Amino acid sequence: MEGQNRAAISPGLKVKIVLKKDQRTGVLTEGIVKDILTKSPSHPHGIKVRLEDGQVGRVKQILRP
């Protein structure tokens, strides 16, 4: 899964994340990365980010332009 490596994610990148409330259903939310919240270089469930609209979740997909 591409959202597991911190090096692949940077502010301004368009991504799809799963919010905490949507973890059971797997519903993805699209947005632009504002902040990277995970400090470790990788995470098995996806790197945690904050989107520009303030939502926080784990990256499941990186959207290519």
Secondary structure, DSSP 8 states (H G I E B T S, - for coil): -GGGBGGG--TT-EEEEEEGGGTTTT-EEEEEEEEE---SSB-TT--EEEETTS-EEEEEEE---
